[in-house]
Amino acid sequence: MREFKAICVECWDEYPVARKNLGYKTCLECGEANARIEVQRRKKCMAPAYNKGAYQYVGSVAVARSVGR
Ligand SMILES: [Zn+2]
């Protein structure tokens, strides 16, 4: 049991395993940056969803692809 550090998937930096156990795959810094992006993305996705339901699905697929790269 020597694994007290986890590796951030964004910047390959080490972060506490306790954070990984909470379900995070990134260090605190990247996690906060992603959280901000996530909030903005949801705002963007929500706006057209009021008019066209299908719009939200297309948007999230495009985002998923760009994130996967
Ligand atoms: Zn990081």
N, CA, C, O and the ligand as a Tripos MOL2 file, in Angstrom:
@<TRIPOS>MOLECULE
protein
  277   275    70     0     0
PROTEIN
NO_CHARGES

@<TRIPOS>ATOM
      1 N           0.8520   -1.2090    0.0000 N.3       1 MET1
      2 CA          0.0000    0.0000    0.0000 C.3       1 MET1
      3 C           0.8800    1.2480    0.0000 C.2       1 MET1
      4 O           0.9260    1.9800    0.9890 O.2       1 MET1
      5 N           1.5800    1.4890   -1.1170 N.am      2 ARG2
      6 CA          2.4450    2.6650   -1.1690 C.3       2 ARG2
      7 C           1.8140    3.7630   -2.0230 C.2       2 ARG2
      8 O           2.3770    4.8480   -2.1700 O.2       2 ARG2
      9 N           0.6510    3.4750   -2.5780 N.am      3 GLU3
     10 CA          0.0710    4.4270   -3.5390 C.3       3 GLU3
     11 C          -0.7420    5.5000   -2.8320 C.2       3 GLU3
     12 O          -1.9510    5.3680   -2.6430 O.2       3 GLU3
     13 N          -0.0530    6.5610   -2.4480 N.am      4 PHE4
     14 CA         -0.7440    7.6740   -1.7990 C.3       4 PHE4
     15 C          -0.9570    8.8250   -2.7720 C.2       4 PHE4
     16 O          -1.5830    9.8340   -2.4490 O.2       4 PHE4
     17 N          -0.4120    8.6410   -3.9820 N.am      5 LYS5
     18 CA         -0.5610    9.6960   -4.9860 C.3       5 LYS5
     19 C          -1.2840    9.1390   -6.2100 C.2       5 LYS5
     20 O          -1.0990    7.9790   -6.5780 O.2       5 LYS5
     21 N          -2.0970    9.9650   -6.8260 N.am      6 ALA6
     22 CA         -2.7280    9.6130   -8.0930 C.3       6 ALA6
     23 C          -2.1940   10.5840   -9.1520 C.2       6 ALA6
     24 O          -1.6790   11.6530   -8.8230 O.2       6 ALA6
     25 N          -2.3220   10.2030  -10.4070 N.am      7 ILE7
     26 CA         -1.8000   11.0540  -11.4860 C.3       7 ILE7
     27 C          -2.9630   11.7350  -12.2030 C.2       7 ILE7
     28 O          -3.9180   11.0880  -12.6340 O.2       7 ILE7
     29 N          -2.8560   13.0420  -12.3170 N.am      8 CYS8
     30 CA         -3.8810   13.8440  -13.0000 C.3       8 CYS8
     31 C          -3.9070   13.4900  -14.4890 C.2       8 CYS8
     32 O          -2.8540   13.4170  -15.1220 O.2       8 CYS8
     33 N          -5.0920   13.2710  -15.0510 N.am      9 VAL9
     34 CA         -5.1980   12.9160  -16.4700 C.3       9 VAL9
     35 C          -5.0140   14.1350  -17.3630 C.2       9 VAL9
     36 O          -4.8380   13.9970  -18.5740 O.2       9 VAL9
     37 N          -5.0520   15.3340  -16.7730 N.am     10 GLU10
     38 CA         -4.9410   16.5630  -17.5720 C.3      10 GLU10
     39 C          -3.4840   17.0060  -17.6900 C.2      10 GLU10
     40 O          -3.0110   17.2820  -18.7930 O.2      10 GLU10
     41 N          -2.7750   17.0770  -16.5740 N.am     11 CYS11
     42 CA         -1.4240   17.6540  -16.5740 C.3      11 CYS11
     43 C          -0.3840   16.6550  -16.0790 C.2      11 CYS11
     44 O           0.7930   16.9960  -15.9680 O.2      11 CYS11
     45 N          -0.8040   15.4220  -15.7800 N.am     12 TRP12
     46 CA          0.1160   14.3650  -15.3260 C.3      12 TRP12
     47 C           0.8260   14.7260  -14.0410 C.2      12 TRP12
     48 O           1.8980   14.1960  -13.7470 O.2      12 TRP12
     49 N           0.2420   15.6150  -13.2820 N.am     13 ASP13
     50 CA          0.8010   15.9500  -11.9920 C.3      13 ASP13
     51 C           0.2300   14.9990  -10.9420 C.2      13 ASP13
     52 O          -0.8000   14.3600  -11.1580 O.2      13 ASP13
     53 N           0.9090   14.9180   -9.8140 N.am     14 GLU14
     54 CA          0.4060   14.0620   -8.7420 C.3      14 GLU14
     55 C          -0.6420   14.7960   -7.9250 C.2      14 GLU14
     56 O          -0.5760   16.0130   -7.7510 O.2      14 GLU14
     57 N          -1.6050   14.0430   -7.4300 N.am     15 TYR15
     58 CA         -2.5790   14.6160   -6.5020 C.3      15 TYR15
     59 C          -2.9710   13.5310   -5.5090 C.2      15 TYR15
     60 O          -2.7860   12.3450   -5.7820 O.2      15 TYR15
     61 N          -3.5080   13.9240   -4.3620 N.am     16 PRO16
     62 CA         -3.8020   12.9490   -3.3020 C.3      16 PRO16
     63 C          -4.7960   11.8860   -3.7550 C.2      16 PRO16
     64 O          -5.7820   12.1860   -4.4270 O.2      16 PRO16
     65 N          -4.5200   10.6380   -3.3760 N.am     17 VAL17
     66 CA         -5.4120    9.5350   -3.7180 C.3      17 VAL17
     67 C          -6.7930    9.7280   -3.0980 C.2      17 VAL17
     68 O          -7.8020    9.2660   -3.6300 O.2      17 VAL17
     69 N          -6.8130   10.4180   -1.9660 N.am     18 ALA18
     70 CA         -8.1010   10.6860   -1.3150 C.3      18 ALA18
     71 C          -9.0450   11.4060   -2.2700 C.2      18 ALA18
     72 O         -10.2550   11.1790   -2.2600 O.2      18 ALA18
     73 N          -8.4670   12.2780   -3.0950 N.am     19 ARG19
     74 CA         -9.2680   13.0110   -4.0890 C.3      19 ARG19
     75 C          -9.7470   12.0610   -5.1770 C.2      19 ARG19
     76 O         -10.8780   12.1650   -5.6530 O.2      19 ARG19
     77 N          -8.8790   11.1360   -5.5640 N.am     20 LYS20
     78 CA         -9.2640   10.1400   -6.5760 C.3      20 LYS20
     79 C         -10.4210    9.2890   -6.0780 C.2      20 LYS20
     80 O         -11.3330    8.9430   -6.8290 O.2      20 LYS20
     81 N         -10.3600    8.9640   -4.8030 N.am     21 ASN21
     82 CA        -11.4170    8.1390   -4.2110 C.3      21 ASN21
     83 C         -12.7640    8.8500   -4.2150 C.2      21 ASN21
     84 O         -13.8160    8.2190   -4.1120 O.2      21 ASN21
     85 N         -12.7150   10.1750   -4.3370 N.am     22 LEU22
     86 CA        -13.9570   10.9500   -4.4130 C.3      22 LEU22
     87 C         -14.5350   10.9260   -5.8320 C.2      22 LEU22
     88 O         -15.6460   11.3990   -6.0730 O.2      22 LEU22
     89 N         -13.7540   10.3620   -6.7660 N.am     23 GLY23
     90 CA        -14.2440   10.2470   -8.1340 C.3      23 GLY23
     91 C         -13.5840   11.2030   -9.1040 C.2      23 GLY23
     92 O         -13.9560   11.2530  -10.2760 O.2      23 GLY23
     93 N         -12.5900   11.9760   -8.6230 N.am     24 TYR24
     94 CA        -11.9150   12.9340   -9.5050 C.3      24 TYR24
     95 C         -10.7460   12.2550  -10.2140 C.2      24 TYR24
     96 O         -10.0350   11.4480   -9.6160 O.2      24 TYR24
     97 N         -10.5500   12.5860  -11.4910 N.am     25 LYS25
     98 CA         -9.4250   12.0350  -12.2410 C.3      25 LYS25
     99 C          -8.3590   13.0960  -12.4770 C.2      25 LYS25
    100 O          -7.3680   12.8430  -13.1630 O.2      25 LYS25
    101 N          -8.5590   14.2790  -11.9110 N.am     26 THR26
    102 CA         -7.6220   15.3770  -12.1340 C.3      26 THR26
    103 C          -7.1610   15.9320  -10.7910 C.2      26 THR26
    104 O          -7.7760   15.6790   -9.7560 O.2      26 THR26
    105 N          -6.0570   16.7020  -10.8240 N.am     27 CYS27
    106 CA         -5.6040   17.3840   -9.6230 C.3      27 CYS27
    107 C          -6.5900   18.5130   -9.3020 C.2      27 CYS27
    108 O          -7.5030   18.8120  -10.0710 O.2      27 CYS27
    109 N          -6.3700   19.1150   -8.1560 N.am     28 LEU28
    110 CA         -7.3020   20.1550   -7.7010 C.3      28 LEU28
    111 C          -7.3580   21.3030   -8.7080 C.2      28 LEU28
    112 O          -8.4300   21.8210   -9.0210 O.2      28 LEU28
    113 N          -6.1740   21.6930   -9.2120 N.am     29 GLU29
    114 CA         -6.1040   22.8130  -10.1550 C.3      29 GLU29
    115 C          -6.9320   22.5470  -11.4080 C.2      29 GLU29
    116 O          -7.7780   23.3560  -11.7890 O.2      29 GLU29
    117 N          -6.6770   21.3950  -12.0470 N.am     30 CYS30
    118 CA         -7.4120   21.0450  -13.2600 C.3      30 CYS30
    119 C          -8.8800   20.8130  -12.9410 C.2      30 CYS30
    120 O          -9.7540   21.1350  -13.7460 O.2      30 CYS30
    121 N          -9.1490   20.2630  -11.7820 N.am     31 GLY31
    122 CA        -10.5330   20.0070  -11.3890 C.3      31 GLY31
    123 C         -11.3280   21.2980  -11.3130 C.2      31 GLY31
    124 O         -12.4740   21.3680  -11.7580 O.2      31 GLY31
    125 N         -10.6950   22.3270  -10.7380 N.am     32 GLU32
    126 CA        -11.3830   23.6150  -10.6320 C.3      32 GLU32
    127 C         -11.5770   24.2340  -12.0050 C.2      32 GLU32
    128 O         -12.6320   24.7990  -12.2950 O.2      32 GLU32
    129 N         -10.5510   24.1270  -12.8560 N.am     33 ALA33
    130 CA        -10.6540   24.6660  -14.2190 C.3      33 ALA33
    131 C         -11.7700   23.9500  -14.9720 C.2      33 ALA33
    132 O         -12.5700   24.5830  -15.6610 O.2      33 ALA33
    133 N         -11.8180   22.6290  -14.8360 N.am     34 ASN34
    134 CA        -12.8510   21.8590  -15.5210 C.3      34 ASN34
    135 C         -14.2390   22.1910  -14.9860 C.2      34 ASN34
    136 O         -15.2080   22.2420  -15.7430 O.2      34 ASN34
    137 N         -14.3280   22.4150  -13.6930 N.am     35 ALA35
    138 CA        -15.6160   22.7370  -13.0900 C.3      35 ALA35
    139 C         -16.1600   24.0280  -13.6820 C.2      35 ALA35
    140 O         -17.3580   24.1530  -13.9380 O.2      35 ALA35
    141 N         -15.2630   24.9880  -13.8940 N.am     36 ARG36
    142 CA        -15.6860   26.2670  -14.4800 C.3      36 ARG36
    143 C         -16.1500   26.0560  -15.9190 C.2      36 ARG36
    144 O         -17.1770   26.5970  -16.3300 O.2      36 ARG36
    145 N         -15.3990   25.2750  -16.6750 N.am     37 ILE37
    146 CA        -15.7790   24.9880  -18.0660 C.3      37 ILE37
    147 C         -17.1160   24.2640  -18.0840 C.2      37 ILE37
    148 O         -17.9840   24.5590  -18.9050 O.2      37 ILE37
    149 N         -17.2690   23.3280  -17.1840 N.am     38 GLU38
    150 CA        -18.4950   22.5330  -17.1190 C.3      38 GLU38
    151 C         -19.7080   23.4240  -16.8930 C.2      38 GLU38
    152 O         -20.7430   23.2410  -17.5340 O.2      38 GLU38
    153 N         -19.5860   24.3770  -15.9960 N.am     39 VAL39
    154 CA        -20.6930   25.2880  -15.6980 C.3      39 VAL39
    155 C         -21.0390   26.1110  -16.9300 C.2      39 VAL39
    156 O         -22.2100   26.2790  -17.2700 O.2      39 VAL39
    157 N         -19.9910   26.6290  -17.6060 N.am     40 GLN40
    158 CA        -20.2320   27.4460  -18.7960 C.3      40 GLN40
    159 C         -20.8520   26.6090  -19.8990 C.2      40 GLN40
    160 O         -21.7320   27.0750  -20.6230 O.2      40 GLN40
    161 N         -20.3830   25.3560  -20.0290 N.am     41 ARG41
    162 CA        -20.9020   24.4680  -21.0630 C.3      41 ARG41
    163 C         -22.3800   24.1820  -20.8160 C.2      41 ARG41
    164 O         -23.1800   24.1580  -21.7510 O.2      41 ARG41
    165 N         -22.7270   23.9710  -19.5750 N.am     42 ARG42
    166 CA        -24.1270   23.6860  -19.2580 C.3      42 ARG42
    167 C         -24.9960   24.8790  -19.5830 C.2      42 ARG42
    168 O         -26.1140   24.7260  -20.0740 O.2      42 ARG42
    169 N         -24.4890   26.0660  -19.3100 N.am     43 LYS43
    170 CA        -25.2600   27.2730  -19.6210 C.3      43 LYS43
    171 C         -25.4950   27.3660  -21.1230 C.2      43 LYS43
    172 O         -26.5940   27.6890  -21.5760 O.2      43 LYS43
    173 N         -24.4330   27.0750  -21.8970 N.am     44 LYS44
    174 CA        -24.5410   27.1380  -23.3510 C.3      44 LYS44
    175 C         -25.5020   26.0780  -23.8710 C.2      44 LYS44
    176 O         -26.2910   26.3310  -24.7820 O.2      44 LYS44
    177 N         -25.4240   24.8960  -23.2850 N.am     45 CYS45
    178 CA        -26.2620   23.7850  -23.7440 C.3      45 CYS45
    179 C         -27.7150   24.0110  -23.3630 C.2      45 CYS45
    180 O         -28.6250   23.6250  -24.0960 O.2      45 CYS45
    181 N         -27.9280   24.6340  -22.2170 N.am     46 MET46
    182 CA        -29.2860   24.8010  -21.7230 C.3      46 MET46
    183 C         -30.0690   25.7830  -22.5810 C.2      46 MET46
    184 O         -31.2610   25.5880  -22.8210 O.2      46 MET46
    185 N         -29.4040   26.8360  -23.0450 N.am     47 ALA47
    186 CA        -30.1030   27.9020  -23.7590 C.3      47 ALA47
    187 C         -30.8600   27.3820  -24.9900 C.2      47 ALA47
    188 O         -32.0640   27.6150  -25.0990 O.2      47 ALA47
    189 N         -30.1880   26.6840  -25.9210 N.am     48 PRO48
    190 CA        -30.9290   26.2030  -27.0960 C.3      48 PRO48
    191 C         -31.9060   25.0890  -26.7530 C.2      48 PRO48
    192 O         -32.8410   24.8370  -27.5120 O.2      48 PRO48
    193 N         -31.7080   24.4240  -25.6310 N.am     49 ALA49
    194 CA        -32.5690   23.3090  -25.2520 C.3      49 ALA49
    195 C         -34.0050   23.7750  -25.0240 C.2      49 ALA49
    196 O         -34.9510   22.9940  -25.1320 O.2      49 ALA49
    197 N         -34.1480   25.0370  -24.7120 N.am     50 TYR50
    198 CA        -35.5000   25.5480  -24.4940 C.3      50 TYR50
    199 C         -36.2810   25.5780  -25.8110 C.2      50 TYR50
    200 O         -37.5000   25.4090  -25.8320 O.2      50 TYR50
    201 N         -35.5500   25.7980  -26.9100 N.am     51 ASN51
    202 CA        -36.1920   25.8780  -28.2170 C.3      51 ASN51
    203 C         -36.2330   24.5080  -28.9040 C.2      51 ASN51
    204 O         -37.2870   24.0490  -29.3460 O.2      51 ASN51
    205 N         -35.0490   23.8640  -28.9820 N.am     52 LYS52
    206 CA        -34.9690   22.5720  -29.6590 C.3      52 LYS52
    207 C         -34.3090   21.5430  -28.7440 C.2      52 LYS52
    208 O         -33.1570   21.7130  -28.3470 O.2      52 LYS52
    209 N         -35.0260   20.4960  -28.4170 N.am     53 GLY53
    210 CA        -34.4930   19.4640  -27.5340 C.3      53 GLY53
    211 C         -33.3140   18.7370  -28.1490 C.2      53 GLY53
    212 O         -32.3750   18.3790  -27.4390 O.2      53 GLY53
    213 N         -33.3420   18.5090  -29.4760 N.am     54 ALA54
    214 CA        -32.2930   17.7620  -30.1490 C.3      54 ALA54
    215 C         -30.9730   18.5150  -30.1380 C.2      54 ALA54
    216 O         -29.9050   17.9090  -30.2200 O.2      54 ALA54
    217 N         -31.0450   19.8130  -30.0400 N.am     55 TYR55
    218 CA        -29.8430   20.6420  -30.0640 C.3      55 TYR55
    219 C         -28.8680   20.2600  -28.9660 C.2      55 TYR55
    220 O         -27.6570   20.2300  -29.1830 O.2      55 TYR55
    221 N         -29.3960   19.9680  -27.7950 N.am     56 GLN56
    222 CA        -28.5670   19.6570  -26.6370 C.3      56 GLN56
    223 C         -27.7620   18.3820  -26.8990 C.2      56 GLN56
    224 O         -26.5870   18.3110  -26.5380 O.2      56 GLN56
    225 N         -28.3660   17.3960  -27.5110 N.am     57 TYR57
    226 CA        -27.6920   16.1240  -27.7740 C.3      57 TYR57
    227 C         -26.5240   16.3270  -28.7420 C.2      57 TYR57
    228 O         -25.4200   15.8430  -28.4940 O.2      57 TYR57
    229 N         -26.7630   17.0280  -29.8210 N.am     58 VAL58
    230 CA        -25.7110   17.3030  -30.8060 C.3      58 VAL58
    231 C         -24.5520   18.0440  -30.1520 C.2      58 VAL58
    232 O         -23.3870   17.7170  -30.3780 O.2      58 VAL58
    233 N         -24.8830   19.0470  -29.3390 N.am     59 GLY59
    234 CA        -23.8470   19.8300  -28.6700 C.3      59 GLY59
    235 C         -22.9880   18.9800  -27.7660 C.2      59 GLY59
    236 O         -21.7660   19.1280  -27.7620 O.2      59 GLY59
    237 N         -23.6010   18.0840  -26.9910 N.am     60 SER60
    238 CA        -22.8320   17.2860  -26.0450 C.3      60 SER60
    239 C         -21.9550   16.2740  -26.7690 C.2      60 SER60
    240 O         -20.8830   15.9350  -26.2670 O.2      60 SER60
    241 N         -22.3700   15.7860  -27.9220 N.am     61 VAL61
    242 CA        -21.5450   14.8580  -28.6930 C.3      61 VAL61
    243 C         -20.3050   15.5640  -29.2090 C.2      61 VAL61
    244 O         -19.2030   15.0190  -29.1480 O.2      61 VAL61
    245 N         -20.4810   16.7640  -29.7130 N.am     62 ALA62
    246 CA        -19.3470   17.5470  -30.2240 C.3      62 ALA62
    247 C         -18.3740   17.8330  -29.0780 C.2      62 ALA62
    248 O         -17.1610   17.7500  -29.2690 O.2      62 ALA62
    249 N         -18.8690   18.1570  -27.9310 N.am     63 VAL63
    250 CA        -18.0260   18.4440  -26.7760 C.3      63 VAL63
    251 C         -17.2930   17.1740  -26.3440 C.2      63 VAL63
    252 O         -16.1040   17.2180  -26.0270 O.2      63 VAL63
    253 N         -17.9980   16.0500  -26.3330 N.am     64 ALA64
    254 CA        -17.3890   14.7830  -25.9220 C.3      64 ALA64
    255 C         -16.2230   14.4380  -26.8190 C.2      64 ALA64
    256 O         -15.2000   13.9430  -26.3450 O.2      64 ALA64
    257 N         -16.3610   14.6920  -28.1130 N.am     65 ARG65
    258 CA        -15.2780   14.3840  -29.0600 C.3      65 ARG65
    259 C         -14.0720   15.2870  -28.8200 C.2      65 ARG65
    260 O         -12.9330   14.8190  -28.8080 O.2      65 ARG65
    261 N         -14.3210   16.5700  -28.6320 N.am     66 SER66
    262 CA        -13.2080   17.5060  -28.4390 C.3      66 SER66
    263 C         -12.4920   17.2300  -27.1170 C.2      66 SER66
    264 O         -11.2830   17.4340  -27.0140 O.2      66 SER66
    265 N         -13.2170   16.7770  -26.1270 N.am     67 VAL67
    266 CA        -12.6000   16.4550  -24.8290 C.3      67 VAL67
    267 C         -11.7720   15.1810  -24.9480 C.2      67 VAL67
    268 O         -10.7150   15.0570  -24.3310 O.2      67 VAL67
    269 N         -12.2680   14.2310  -25.7540 N.am     68 GLY68
    270 CA        -11.5840   12.9460  -25.8650 C.3      68 GLY68
    271 C         -10.2220   13.0480  -26.5240 C.2      68 GLY68
    272 O          -9.3960   12.1460  -26.3880 O.2      68 GLY68
    273 N          -9.9860   14.1220  -27.2240 N.am     69 ARG69
    274 CA         -8.7110   14.2530  -27.9350 C.3      69 ARG69
    275 C          -7.5390   14.5760  -27.0380 C.2      69 ARG69
    276 O          -6.4140   14.7110  -27.5170 O.2      69 ARG69
    277 ZN         -3.8580   18.5810  -13.2430 Zn       70 ZN70
@<TRIPOS>BOND
     1     1     2 1
     2     2     3 1
     3     3     4 2
     4     3     5 am
     5     5     6 1
     6     6     7 1
     7     7     8 2
     8     7     9 am
     9     9    10 1
    10    10    11 1
    11    11    12 2
    12    11    13 am
    13    13    14 1
    14    14    15 1
    15    15    16 2
    16    15    17 am
    17    17    18 1
    18    18    19 1
    19    19    20 2
    20    19    21 am
    21    21    22 1
    22    22    23 1
    23    23    24 2
    24    23    25 am
    25    25    26 1
    26    26    27 1
    27    27    28 2
    28    27    29 am
    29    29    30 1
    30    30    31 1
    31    31    32 2
    32    31    33 am
    33    33    34 1
    34    34    35 1
    35    35    36 2
    36    35    37 am
    37    37    38 1
    38    38    39 1
    39    39    40 2
    40    39    41 am
    41    41    42 1
    42    42    43 1
    43    43    44 2
    44    43    45 am
    45    45    46 1
    46    46    47 1
    47    47    48 2
    48    47    49 am
    49    49    50 1
    50    50    51 1
    51    51    52 2
    52    51    53 am
    53    53    54 1
    54    54    55 1
    55    55    56 2
    56    55    57 am
    57    57    58 1
    58    58    59 1
    59    59    60 2
    60    59    61 am
    61    61    62 1
    62    62    63 1
    63    63    64 2
    64    63    65 am
    65    65    66 1
    66    66    67 1
    67    67    68 2
    68    67    69 am
    69    69    70 1
    70    70    71 1
    71    71    72 2
    72    71    73 am
    73    73    74 1
    74    74    75 1
    75    75    76 2
    76    75    77 am
    77    77    78 1
    78    78    79 1
    79    79    80 2
    80    79    81 am
    81    81    82 1
    82    82    83 1
    83    83    84 2
    84    83    85 am
    85    85    86 1
    86    86    87 1
    87    87    88 2
    88    87    89 am
    89    89    90 1
    90    90    91 1
    91    91    92 2
    92    91    93 am
    93    93    94 1
    94    94    95 1
    95    95    96 2
    96    95    97 am
    97    97    98 1
    98    98    99 1
    99    99   100 2
   100    99   101 am
   101   101   102 1
   102   102   103 1
   103   103   104 2
   104   103   105 am
   105   105   106 1
   106   106   107 1
   107   107   108 2
   108   107   109 am
   109   109   110 1
   110   110   111 1
   111   111   112 2
   112   111   113 am
   113   113   114 1
   114   114   115 1
   115   115   116 2
   116   115   117 am
   117   117   118 1
   118   118   119 1
   119   119   120 2
   120   119   121 am
   121   121   122 1
   122   122   123 1
   123   123   124 2
   124   123   125 am
   125   125   126 1
   126   126   127 1
   127   127   128 2
   128   127   129 am
   129   129   130 1
   130   130   131 1
   131   131   132 2
   132   131   133 am
   133   133   134 1
   134   134   135 1
   135   135   136 2
   136   135   137 am
   137   137   138 1
   138   138   139 1
   139   139   140 2
   140   139   141 am
   141   141   142 1
   142   142   143 1
   143   143   144 2
   144   143   145 am
   145   145   146 1
   146   146   147 1
   147   147   148 2
   148   147   149 am
   149   149   150 1
   150   150   151 1
   151   151   152 2
   152   151   153 am
   153   153   154 1
   154   154   155 1
   155   155   156 2
   156   155   157 am
   157   157   158 1
   158   158   159 1
   159   159   160 2
   160   159   161 am
   161   161   162 1
   162   162   163 1
   163   163   164 2
   164   163   165 am
   165   165   166 1
   166   166   167 1
   167   167   168 2
   168   167   169 am
   169   169   170 1
   170   170   171 1
   171   171   172 2
   172   171   173 am
   173   173   174 1
   174   174   175 1
   175   175   176 2
   176   175   177 am
   177   177   178 1
   178   178   179 1
   179   179   180 2
   180   179   181 am
   181   181   182 1
   182   182   183 1
   183   183   184 2
   184   183   185 am
   185   185   186 1
   186   186   187 1
   187   187   188 2
   188   187   189 am
   189   189   190 1
   190   190   191 1
   191   191   192 2
   192   191   193 am
   193   193   194 1
   194   194   195 1
   195   195   196 2
   196   195   197 am
   197   197   198 1
   198   198   199 1
   199   199   200 2
   200   199   201 am
   201   201   202 1
   202   202   203 1
   203   203   204 2
   204   203   205 am
   205   205   206 1
   206   206   207 1
   207   207   208 2
   208   207   209 am
   209   209   210 1
   210   210   211 1
   211   211   212 2
   212   211   213 am
   213   213   214 1
   214   214   215 1
   215   215   216 2
   216   215   217 am
   217   217   218 1
   218   218   219 1
   219   219   220 2
   220   219   221 am
   221   221   222 1
   222   222   223 1
   223   223   224 2
   224   223   225 am
   225   225   226 1
   226   226   227 1
   227   227   228 2
   228   227   229 am
   229   229   230 1
   230   230   231 1
   231   231   232 2
   232   231   233 am
   233   233   234 1
   234   234   235 1
   235   235   236 2
   236   235   237 am
   237   237   238 1
   238   238   239 1
   239   239   240 2
   240   239   241 am
   241   241   242 1
   242   242   243 1
   243   243   244 2
   244   243   245 am
   245   245   246 1
   246   246   247 1
   247   247   248 2
   248   247   249 am
   249   249   250 1
   250   250   251 1
   251   251   252 2
   252   251   253 am
   253   253   254 1
   254   254   255 1
   255   255   256 2
   256   255   257 am
   257   257   258 1
   258   258   259 1
   259   259   260 2
   260   259   261 am
   261   261   262 1
   262   262   263 1
   263   263   264 2
   264   263   265 am
   265   265   266 1
   266   266   267 1
   267   267   268 2
   268   267   269 am
   269   269   270 1
   270   270   271 1
   271   271   272 2
   272   271   273 am
   273   273   274 1
   274   274   275 1
   275   275   276 2
@<TRIPOS>SUBSTRUCTURE
     1 MET1         2 RESIDUE 1 A MET
     2 ARG2         6 RESIDUE 1 A ARG
     3 GLU3        10 RESIDUE 1 A GLU
     4 PHE4        14 RESIDUE 1 A PHE
     5 LYS5        18 RESIDUE 1 A LYS
     6 ALA6        22 RESIDUE 1 A ALA
     7 ILE7        26 RESIDUE 1 A ILE
     8 CYS8        30 RESIDUE 1 A CYS
     9 VAL9        34 RESIDUE 1 A VAL
    10 GLU10       38 RESIDUE 1 A GLU
    11 CYS11       42 RESIDUE 1 A CYS
    12 TRP12       46 RESIDUE 1 A TRP
    13 ASP13       50 RESIDUE 1 A ASP
    14 GLU14       54 RESIDUE 1 A GLU
    15 TYR15       58 RESIDUE 1 A TYR
    16 PRO16       62 RESIDUE 1 A PRO
    17 VAL17       66 RESIDUE 1 A VAL
    18 ALA18       70 RESIDUE 1 A ALA
    19 ARG19       74 RESIDUE 1 A ARG
    20 LYS20       78 RESIDUE 1 A LYS
    21 ASN21       82 RESIDUE 1 A ASN
    22 LEU22       86 RESIDUE 1 A LEU
    23 GLY23       90 RESIDUE 1 A GLY
    24 TYR24       94 RESIDUE 1 A TYR
    25 LYS25       98 RESIDUE 1 A LYS
    26 THR26      102 RESIDUE 1 A THR
    27 CYS27      106 RESIDUE 1 A CYS
    28 LEU28      110 RESIDUE 1 A LEU
    29 GLU29      114 RESIDUE 1 A GLU
    30 CYS30      118 RESIDUE 1 A CYS
    31 GLY31      122 RESIDUE 1 A GLY
    32 GLU32      126 RESIDUE 1 A GLU
    33 ALA33      130 RESIDUE 1 A ALA
    34 ASN34      134 RESIDUE 1 A ASN
    35 ALA35      138 RESIDUE 1 A ALA
    36 ARG36      142 RESIDUE 1 A ARG
    37 ILE37      146 RESIDUE 1 A ILE
    38 GLU38      150 RESIDUE 1 A GLU
    39 VAL39      154 RESIDUE 1 A VAL
    40 GLN40      158 RESIDUE 1 A GLN
    41 ARG41      162 RESIDUE 1 A ARG
    42 ARG42      166 RESIDUE 1 A ARG
    43 LYS43      170 RESIDUE 1 A LYS
    44 LYS44      174 RESIDUE 1 A LYS
    45 CYS45      178 RESIDUE 1 A CYS
    46 MET46      182 RESIDUE 1 A MET
    47 ALA47      186 RESIDUE 1 A ALA
    48 PRO48      190 RESIDUE 1 A PRO
    49 ALA49      194 RESIDUE 1 A ALA
    50 TYR50      198 RESIDUE 1 A TYR
    51 ASN51      202 RESIDUE 1 A ASN
    52 LYS52      206 RESIDUE 1 A LYS
    53 GLY53      210 RESIDUE 1 A GLY
    54 ALA54      214 RESIDUE 1 A ALA
    55 TYR55      218 RESIDUE 1 A TYR
    56 GLN56      222 RESIDUE 1 A GLN
    57 TYR57      226 RESIDUE 1 A TYR
    58 VAL58      230 RESIDUE 1 A VAL
    59 GLY59      234 RESIDUE 1 A GLY
    60 SER60      238 RESIDUE 1 A SER
    61 VAL61      242 RESIDUE 1 A VAL
    62 ALA62      246 RESIDUE 1 A ALA
    63 VAL63      250 RESIDUE 1 A VAL
    64 ALA64      254 RESIDUE 1 A ALA
    65 ARG65      258 RESIDUE 1 A ARG
    66 SER66      262 RESIDUE 1 A SER
    67 VAL67      266 RESIDUE 1 A VAL
    68 GLY68      270 RESIDUE 1 A GLY
    69 ARG69      274 RESIDUE 1 A ARG
    70 ZN70       277 GROUP 0 **** ****
